[in-house]
Each structure stands twice: as C-alpha cells, then as structure tokens.
Amino acid sequence: MPSAQRRLYAPHELHRLIAPRSIAIVGASAKPGSFSNRTLENLAHYQSDIHLVNPRYDELAGRPCHASLKALPAAPDCVVIALPWQAALDAVREAADAGAGGAIVYASGFSETGLSERIVLQDAMADIARDSGLRILGPNCLGIAHVALGAGLLFQMGYAQLPKPPGRVGLVSQSGALGYALLQGAHNGMAYTHLLTAGNSCDVDVLDLAHYLVQDPDCRSVACVFEAAGDAERLQALADAARERGKPVIVYKTAVGEAAAAAAQSHTGSLAGSSQAFEAAMRRGGFVRAHSLAELTEMADFFAKAPAPVAPGVAVMATSGGAAIMCADAGANHGIDLPQPHAEAQAVLDATVPEFGSPHNPCDITGQVLNSPEAFEACARAMLRDDHYGVLVLPQVTAGQVIADKRCPVVSALAREAGKPVCIVWLPHWLEGPGAITYMRDERIGFFRDTERCFRTLAAWQDWHRWRDTPRPTHAVGAPAGAPSPALALLRQQPQVITEQVAKQLVALYGLPVVQERVAASVREVEQQARGMPLPLVLKYDAPGIAHKTELGLVRVSLASADEVSRAAHQMLASLSEHAPGAGPGRFLLQPMEKGDFELVLGMKRDPVFGPLVMVGLGGVLIEMFGDVATELAPVDPSQAAAMLRRLKVYPLLQGYRGKPGVDLDALADLVARFSRMCMDLCNDVDEIDLNPVMARGNRFVAVDALIVRRPT
C-alpha cells in the first residue's frame, strides 16, 4: 500500500523482518562475490537458522540448498531475495505464499528507472504486501543489519569485519550506500544498534523504520537520512511516538533545492517552498536537524549519551588559549551562554591555574596541566559541580593514546559523578589519531571533530529538551475545517488569480483588518469618488489575471488632489492598453493612504505534502531585497506565532529600538494566528495568499493589498 494512504507500521508488524529468528536466501549462488554469497558472509555471527534456496543446487557452502521456500521445514521470518529484477516479483509472491514475515529485495530496475512497465512491476509488489501482510523492504535495497543479532542482511562486502560494540544509535537511510558509509563509523567508535535502509519503499519506508527504532529499548537516539519525508500525517505520528518515548530523532535531509520557486505568482510562493515546509514540519515534530552526515553521527551519538541539561551554561576548559577562544566564538554563534563560575569554583581555578593561564570561562589551564593530572581533575570537578553549567567542553589539541588512556577514565567518572555530559572537541587534523576512539567509545563523553558542530549540537540539545517540556498546542493540527459557506461561495466564482477587491472581501469575511476602499468603473466615477475622501490617496487598477500591478504602472500613491487622481487614472488605462492589451475589464480601487511604522507581509503557500505554510515578515518592496520572513505549518497558535516573530532579523525593531516605537507584539501574534486559521480553512481551494503590505503601527494592523491564487481545477 502506498505509504501516504496508511498508518505507520507498528513494531510488531516489522519484527520478523528486522529481528528474524530464521532467514532464507533466495537465489543462493556458488559464484564468488555474488550478492547471495556476500549476504551469507555477513551472517557469520548470526546464531539462528539460515536456509539457502536455489533449485540448481543440493548443497552450497557446506549447507543444504532447497528447491523452493515451500520446501523449507518452516516458514522463514525473513527472506532475502538475491535475484535480478525479472525474477524478483515471483520470488516475493512465493515468500508471501510461504508465510514469511518479511522480504528484502536487492534488485534494482524498478520505479527508479522511470519506465512505465517497471513502475507497474513495483506496484504489483506493493499489492502483494498489502494483500498478504508480507512486509517488504525495497526493491533497489541494500538491506539491513541488526547488530546485536549478528544479522547482516545486506550485500555490502565487509560487514562481518566491522567492530560491533553494544549499540546506542539506530540508523535509518533511504539510500543504502549512504547508510553503509555511516555504519563504517563503527571503526571509529560509533556504536549502532541497527542499519535499516529502505530503497524504493514499495511497502516499508524510512518513517516505518524510524518508528520501529523509536520503540526499540536498546536504541537511545535515531539518526535518519531522508530524501523524501513521505506524508505529513505519518511524519507527525512518528514525532508523537518519539516524544512519548523521549527518543530524539536526528535528521539529515538531502534534495533541499527549490526547482519550482520560479513558477510562484506571489511573494509568498517565491520565498516559501518545500524545503521551508519540511523545516517547519521538523520544528513542529521536535526533530533535530543535522546539516551534514558528519554532524548527523556526532549529534546522534551525543543525544544517545547525554542526560537532560540541568543548567543552560556551558563551561570550557582548554590547554590552549586559542582553542578556548574558538569555543567562545562558537558559543556566541549558536546562542550558547558561557557564564563565569560561582565563587567556589572560581577559588579552585584561581588556586590551580598558572598565572600565565586564564582562570575564567573559557578557562585556559595551559599546557602545564600535562605535568599535573591532579590540577586537571581539580579544575574539571570544580566546573562540573558549579550549577551555572550543564556541560563541560574540553578541546583537545594533541592526539596521544597515553594522554587519552589516563584522562578518559577521569573525565568519564567526573561526568557520572556530576550527572552532566562532557564533550571532547578533537582539533588535531590527525582525525583518527591515537586516543580518538578511546573518547568516542566512552558512554558519557560526546565526541566532535569540529568546534562549531559541538556548539550547534549543544544548542540543539537544549532546544530539544525545552521543546519536550513545552505543552503541546491546544489546537488540532490536521485536516482543514473547511471555509465558511459565504467565503466558499465567493471563492468558487473567481478566476485562478483573484482580483484584489475580491481577495480583500474574502479576508474581511474572516475578521482580518483590510483597508477601506471605494470602487469605480470609470475615470469619471473615480474623479467623483476622490472628491469625498481625505487626502492623500492611493489609486489602483484591479484587472482579472494581473497578479502584480506595480510592474505595469497600475498603482499610484500619495495623490494629493482629485486632479492628480484623474491624471493617474488616464495613465493607468494607457499603460494597460500598451503592456497588457488582452487584460479583461477591471475596476479602479481608491484608498486612503495608510500610514505605518512598519510594512509587514502575511502569506500562505500550500505545500503538496505538508499543507498550508504560513509566512510573516518584512513586507513591501523590502521583502524582495531581504527575504526576512519566518514560516510555519498552519495552523499556529499565538505562542507559536510569537516564536515566528522572534526568528525575524527585524524583531528587535518590532520591539522598539533606540527610542523608535515598536508594535504590539501580542496583537501581531494574534493576527498571525487568525490568518493561519483562515489559510487552513481555504487550503483545499487556494494555493497562495499574499497580504502585502500590512501596515503596522502600535496595535493597529491594516492590509492594504491582497492576492489570492486558487488551486487549478
């Protein structure tokens, strides 16, 4: 069944596939280097039953070989299908008929080819999964590894030789090659519980696999490599399960480009794309984002080792002044506080650190400490005991096994004593130098090969625990409620690009503030309307199909008299005739010229996977120059809207800056929340909404322009 049409698989539905008590290899071969032979080699440490299936042989590798799955003494839990694409579908059907619990299909050549007949084959495989209950990984799948079971159900050579320490991080990847690249980190001290790869995901996908690991008691954190996120509801279900279990899920996503942004008709459509929607879904679900594969593994390992932070401050202790300064810079870059120690810890530092060092935070205890392990231990203990600090960072500038063998047990014991993690930042460019693995393997020590990655991880660690401690939003996040009937009736009478006048009417139906305006069908009528309005005025010509009027000269501001309004109206008609002769008849819109201390934008773009994505930020012409906007999935409540505002670069100005007035931020957050509710209601019928600019002054907000683009019918 296509994943978007079903719930996440429960762990018990995947157990026979991922933790099998018996395995069958279909397509067993005597050919050296074949996928089946590699699989058998990778099962060298597997202690349960392994069955070989190929009617051409009676025996292979000293094992009996069976003619078919039906010839086995009992139904196998997991079937590895090591056959070419032409034979894979029949083998999957045979596995289902035999009562197997799961199947791993190595063969490529299915939907990834783009060929219609191959897509049909993969769909047929999905039908077998749906109808039989056989859980299928692949096709085009590298396979999986369950480390504790010794079950290397994969065709990659060399798995049997990997170190296999007791695991703490579960690893999920759609790409088998990338997943195995990360698994080889076991040589450097990474301790994985599983590698689970999904391939083409005709049945089981990365969300199902991550959900399985979230429930696994041996897995303390989950590292995911996503290419696509599936669908919003299943992603949120994974997030809910992870939150309930207190299990951090760290995600690295490939394919984040925005190929479709150029086709957008509104500012929102140009600035809010699928990558922003994915980021918003990650924030809402409490997923931790990694910016590289290296960061993914370091983050996941740290989250698996670290308890919850007991204080926001970070202590830094280095034998190099330069390394200490690098940590201070990284802390500033990522919003990490490095407060000075309390009196008790300060007294220890003053008494211990040489006069040519720095007994502060960050602390330079100097290279002298190499000659005095007692001094190192005293300073580290003092800083870990200080309730300013939730973690101690120790940059290491020298690779050395002797140093690591002496220092690692001391550091680990101090971390256990304090109930706080310690981070090693490995600065030697001898990346695998002596001592690195010693620190990496320790259960209480986070290990990083980059200062920025260390502090970005600490910021993410603090944010994730704050998110866990924050009550969930009270509103329901899911299907739209549906537009009220007056709005829906008006909306469905309109062309795809709705005229500004009608767009404002729709917005007003939701109680959102829009400028009061008069409508005129002719120049003469607009002249008459102008004589009864306070000056200055704004004149627009609103014609169907024209999304951006400014480019055609159809917007004029600061008109100081009825005569200026008249001249502007004539000029607009002339411009329209020259530049858009095919435009349908429109109307003049005459508005008072609203004043504001800020011009803001409220926008929505409907993402095909995650639904309506709302945007708030700096509007007017500055939106194109600076792109200072914040996005979230709709709906948002006022607290979430306030968090959006805090992410804006212009936020200090909105608060009020150097005597200049700000805006009522509570009122603005409430406006964003109400706008998001409208977007949720209309998203089945609308692709884009732009309210730009929204003039803001104090607690008064007025939208003076509106654009709504309907979904194509």
ZICOR-V823920 format. One record per residue. N is the residue number from 1. NEAR is the number of other ideal C-beta (glycine too) atoms within 8 Angstrom. D_LAST is the distance of its C-alpha to the last C-alpha in Angstrom with 1 decimal. Layout:
# ZICOR-V823920
n: [N N]
near: [NEAR NEAR]
d_last: [D_LAST D_LAST]
This chain:
# ZICOR-V823920
n: [1 2 3 4 5 6 7 8 9 10 11 12 13 14 15 16 17 18 19 20 21 22 23 24 25 26 27 28 29 30 31 32 33 34 35 36 37 38 39 40 41 42 43 44 45 46 47 48 49 50 51 52 53 54 55 56 57 58 59 60 61 62 63 64 65 66 67 68 69 70 71 72 73 74 75 76 77 78 79 80 81 82 83 84 85 86 87 88 89 90 91 92 93 94 95 96 97 98 99 100 101 102 103 104 105 106 107 108 109 110 111 112 113 114 115 116 117 118 119 120 121 122 123 124 125 126 127 128 129 130 131 132 133 134 135 136 137 138 139 140 141 142 143 144 145 146 147 148 149 150 151 152 153 154 155 156 157 158 159 160 161 162 163 164 165 166 167 168 169 170 171 172 173 174 175 176 177 178 179 180 181 182 183 184 185 186 187 188 189 190 191 192 193 194 195 196 197 198 199 200 201 202 203 204 205 206 207 208 209 210 211 212 213 214 215 216 217 218 219 220 221 222 223 224 225 226 227 228 229 230 231 232 233 234 235 236 237 238 239 240 241 242 243 244 245 246 247 248 249 250 251 252 253 254 255 256 257 258 259 260 261 262 263 264 265 266 267 268 269 270 271 272 273 274 275 276 277 278 279 280 281 282 283 284 285 286 287 288 289 290 291 292 293 294 295 296 297 298 299 300 301 302 303 304 305 306 307 308 309 310 311 312 313 314 315 316 317 318 319 320 321 322 323 324 325 326 327 328 329 330 331 332 333 334 335 336 337 338 339 340 341 342 343 344 345 346 347 348 349 350 351 352 353 354 355 356 357 358 359 360 361 362 363 364 365 366 367 368 369 370 371 372 373 374 375 376 377 378 379 380 381 382 383 384 385 386 387 388 389 390 391 392 393 394 395 396 397 398 399 400 401 402 403 404 405 406 407 408 409 410 411 412 413 414 415 416 417 418 419 420 421 422 423 424 425 426 427 428 429 430 431 432 433 434 435 436 437 438 439 440 441 442 443 444 445 446 447 448 449 450 451 452 453 454 455 456 457 458 459 460 461 462 463 464 465 466 467 468 469 470 471 472 473 474 475 476 477 478 479 480 481 482 483 484 485 486 487 488 489 490 491 492 493 494 495 496 497 498 499 500 501 502 503 504 505 506 507 508 509 510 511 512 513 514 515 516 517 518 519 520 521 522 523 524 525 526 527 528 529 530 531 532 533 534 535 536 537 538 539 540 541 542 543 544 545 546 547 548 549 550 551 552 553 554 555 556 557 558 559 560 561 562 563 564 565 566 567 568 569 570 571 572 573 574 575 576 577 578 579 580 581 582 583 584 585 586 587 588 589 590 591 592 593 594 595 596 597 598 599 600 601 602 603 604 605 606 607 608 609 610 611 612 613 614 615 616 617 618 619 620 621 622 623 624 625 626 627 628 629 630 631 632 633 634 635 636 637 638 639 640 641 642 643 644 645 646 647 648 649 650 651 652 653 654 655 656 657 658 659 660 661 662 663 664 665 666 667 668 669 670 671 672 673 674 675 676 677 678 679 680 681 682 683 684 685 686 687 688 689 690 691 692 693 694 695 696 697 698 699 700 701 702 703 704 705 706 707 708 709 710 711 712 713]
near: [8 6 12 7 5 6 5 10 11 6 10 5 8 15 9 13 14 13 8 16 7 12 17 15 15 15 13 13 10 5 6 4 6 9 9 13 13 13 16 12 10 14 13 8 8 11 5 9 7 12 11 16 15 13 5 3 10 4 7 11 6 4 8 6 11 11 6 8 16 7 7 12 2 5 9 16 12 16 16 15 15 14 10 7 11 4 9 14 10 7 14 15 9 12 14 15 9 12 5 16 12 16 18 16 15 16 13 8 10 16 9 8 7 6 6 5 6 13 11 8 11 13 9 9 17 13 8 14 15 8 6 8 6 13 15 16 16 14 16 12 14 12 16 13 14 12 10 8 10 12 12 14 15 16 11 11 7 6 13 9 4 10 5 7 8 6 13 14 17 15 14 15 15 12 10 13 7 10 16 14 8 16 13 8 10 13 6 9 13 11 12 15 14 15 13 14 17 15 13 12 10 13 12 12 11 14 14 12 14 14 14 13 14 14 8 11 3 9 15 9 15 17 16 12 17 11 8 6 10 11 9 10 7 13 13 12 12 15 13 8 13 15 9 6 8 5 11 10 15 16 12 15 11 8 6 7 5 8 4 8 10 5 6 11 9 14 12 15 14 9 13 13 10 10 9 11 15 12 10 13 15 10 9 11 11 12 12 12 11 12 6 7 11 9 13 15 13 15 15 15 16 15 14 10 12 11 7 5 11 8 8 6 10 14 16 16 13 15 10 10 8 6 14 16 9 10 18 11 9 13 13 8 8 11 6 12 8 12 8 6 15 8 6 9 13 11 8 12 15 8 5 10 13 7 3 4 11 9 9 8 10 13 17 12 15 10 6 10 12 7 4 8 9 6 12 12 10 10 16 15 12 13 16 15 9 12 7 11 15 10 13 17 14 13 15 12 9 6 10 9 8 6 10 13 10 9 10 13 8 12 15 13 8 14 14 8 8 9 6 12 13 17 15 13 15 12 9 10 4 6 8 6 9 7 14 15 9 12 15 12 8 10 6 10 16 14 14 14 9 8 14 9 13 16 15 11 14 14 11 11 12 12 8 12 10 8 8 9 5 6 3 4 9 4 6 3 8 4 3 10 5 7 10 8 6 7 13 11 8 12 15 7 5 11 7 7 13 14 12 13 11 11 13 13 9 15 13 9 10 12 5 12 7 11 10 5 9 8 9 11 6 7 10 6 10 15 12 9 11 14 7 5 10 3 7 8 12 14 16 12 14 13 13 9 8 13 8 6 11 7 5 11 10 13 9 11 7 7 14 6 8 8 6 9 15 12 8 11 14 9 10 14 10 8 11 15 7 6 8 8 7 3 10 6 3 12 10 17 13 15 14 9 9 9 5 10 9 12 13 15 19 16 18 17 15 12 10 4 10 10 12 14 17 17 15 14 13 14 12 9 5 10 16 6 6 7 8 10 14 10 12 14 14 14 11 14 10 11 8 11 17 11 8 14 15 7 7 14 5 10 10 6 10 13 8 7 8 3 3 8 7 10 14 7 11 8 10 15 13 10 13 16 14 11 14 16 11 12 15 13 13 14 13 8 10 15 9 16 17 14 13 15 12 15 14 12 10 7 6 7 13 11 16 11 9 13 15 15 14 14 8 5 3]
d_last: [27.1 24.5 25.5 22.2 22.6 26.1 28.7 31.1 34.1 37.2 40.3 42.2 39.5 40.1 43.8 45.1 42.9 43.9 47.4 48.6 52.1 52.2 50.5 50.2 49.6 48.3 49.3 52.5 54.3 57.7 56.2 57.0 54.0 51.5 48.7 50.5 53.7 52.2 50.7 54.1 55.7 53.2 54.2 57.9 58.0 56.1 58.5 56.9 56.5 55.1 54.7 54.3 52.6 53.2 55.0 56.8 59.0 61.4 61.8 60.2 61.5 64.1 61.5 61.0 58.0 56.3 54.8 51.7 50.1 51.4 54.9 54.8 57.0 54.0 50.2 49.6 47.5 45.8 45.5 45.2 43.9 45.5 44.5 42.5 38.9 40.0 41.9 40.0 37.7 40.8 42.6 39.8 39.9 43.7 43.5 41.3 43.7 46.7 45.4 44.9 43.3 41.4 41.0 40.7 39.4 40.7 39.4 36.8 35.0 31.9 28.3 29.6 30.5 26.9 28.2 26.2 29.4 30.4 27.1 27.7 31.2 30.1 27.6 30.6 32.6 30.1 30.3 34.1 33.8 31.6 33.8 37.2 37.0 38.4 37.1 36.3 36.4 35.1 35.1 36.1 37.9 41.2 42.1 43.5 46.7 48.3 51.2 53.3 53.2 54.0 50.9 49.8 47.2 46.1 47.2 47.9 51.6 53.8 52.3 55.5 57.4 55.2 56.9 55.6 56.6 55.4 51.8 49.9 46.6 43.9 41.9 38.4 36.7 33.9 36.0 39.3 41.1 40.4 41.3 44.6 45.3 45.2 47.2 50.0 50.5 52.8 55.4 55.2 55.4 51.8 51.9 48.8 48.4 45.8 43.7 40.5 38.1 34.9 34.1 30.9 30.5 29.7 30.9 32.8 31.3 32.7 31.6 33.5 36.5 36.5 36.4 39.4 41.3 40.6 42.4 45.3 48.4 49.8 46.8 47.1 44.1 41.1 40.3 36.8 35.5 31.7 29.5 26.3 26.3 24.5 22.4 23.0 24.4 26.9 27.9 28.7 30.6 32.7 33.3 34.4 36.8 38.2 38.9 40.5 42.8 43.5 42.4 41.2 38.4 38.6 35.6 35.6 32.2 31.9 28.9 28.1 27.0 23.9 22.7 19.2 20.6 21.1 17.5 17.0 16.8 18.9 22.3 21.0 18.6 21.7 24.1 22.3 21.3 21.5 25.3 25.4 23.2 25.7 28.6 27.4 27.0 30.5 32.0 30.5 31.9 35.2 35.0 37.5 36.2 38.5 38.3 40.1 41.5 44.9 43.7 41.8 45.1 47.3 45.0 44.6 48.4 49.2 46.9 48.5 52.0 51.6 52.1 50.3 51.5 54.3 54.3 52.0 54.7 55.4 58.9 59.6 62.9 63.7 66.7 65.4 64.8 62.1 60.2 60.5 59.1 56.2 55.3 55.6 53.2 50.7 51.0 50.3 47.2 45.7 46.9 49.7 52.8 56.2 58.5 62.3 64.3 66.1 69.8 70.8 68.7 69.7 73.3 72.9 71.2 73.9 76.6 75.1 73.2 75.6 76.2 74.4 71.3 68.9 69.2 65.8 62.2 61.3 64.7 66.5 69.2 70.3 71.4 74.6 72.9 73.2 76.9 76.4 73.9 75.2 74.0 70.5 70.4 71.7 69.1 66.2 67.4 67.8 64.3 62.7 64.7 63.6 61.0 59.3 57.9 55.4 55.8 58.4 57.4 60.0 59.5 61.5 62.8 65.1 64.5 67.4 67.8 71.0 69.3 66.3 68.6 70.5 67.7 64.8 66.7 67.8 64.3 62.8 65.6 65.0 61.3 62.1 64.7 62.4 59.3 57.4 55.9 57.5 55.6 57.2 55.9 57.2 57.9 60.0 58.3 60.1 56.9 58.4 61.9 64.4 63.5 59.7 59.2 61.7 59.7 56.4 57.6 58.9 57.1 57.3 56.8 53.5 53.8 52.0 52.6 51.1 51.9 48.4 46.9 49.5 48.7 45.0 45.5 47.8 45.2 42.5 45.1 45.8 42.2 41.4 44.2 43.3 39.8 41.4 43.6 40.8 39.6 36.0 33.5 33.6 29.9 27.8 25.6 22.8 19.8 18.5 20.2 17.2 17.1 19.7 18.8 19.7 17.5 14.5 15.3 15.7 12.6 10.2 12.2 11.7 10.4 8.8 12.5 14.1 17.7 20.5 21.9 18.9 18.4 22.0 21.8 19.3 21.6 24.6 23.3 23.9 27.4 26.9 29.2 28.0 30.2 31.4 30.7 31.3 29.1 30.6 29.5 32.4 35.1 37.6 35.7 35.1 38.8 39.7 37.4 38.9 42.4 41.8 40.2 42.1 42.2 40.9 37.4 34.1 32.3 28.7 26.8 23.2 21.1 17.3 15.9 19.0 18.6 22.3 24.7 27.9 27.8 27.9 30.6 28.6 30.1 33.9 35.8 39.4 39.8 43.3 43.7 42.1 43.4 41.5 38.3 39.0 39.6 36.5 34.4 35.9 35.4 31.7 31.2 33.3 31.3 28.0 29.5 30.9 28.1 24.8 25.9 22.5 21.3 20.7 23.3 23.4 25.8 28.5 28.5 32.1 32.8 36.0 36.4 36.0 38.5 38.0 40.0 36.9 33.4 30.9 27.3 24.9 21.6 18.9 16.8 14.8 16.4 14.9 18.3 19.8 17.2 17.7 20.6 22.5 24.8 27.9 30.3 32.1 30.0 30.5 31.4 33.1 29.9 29.6 33.3 33.9 30.6 32.5 29.8 29.6 26.6 26.1 23.6 22.7 24.3 27.7 30.8 33.2 35.4 32.7 31.6 35.2 35.4 32.5 34.5 37.6 35.9 35.5 38.1 38.4 39.1 42.9 42.3 40.1 43.1 45.4 47.4 50.9 51.2 47.8 45.7 42.8 40.1 40.0 38.4 38.1 36.3 34.0 33.3 32.5 30.1 28.3 28.2 26.8 24.1 23.2 22.9 20.4 18.3 18.7 17.6 14.4 13.3 10.9 8.8 10.4 11.2 14.4 17.1 20.3 23.3 25.8 28.6 29.6 33.3 35.5 39.1 41.0 38.9 36.9 33.4 31.3 27.9 28.4 25.1 21.5 18.3 14.9 11.8 8.5 6.2 3.8 0.0]
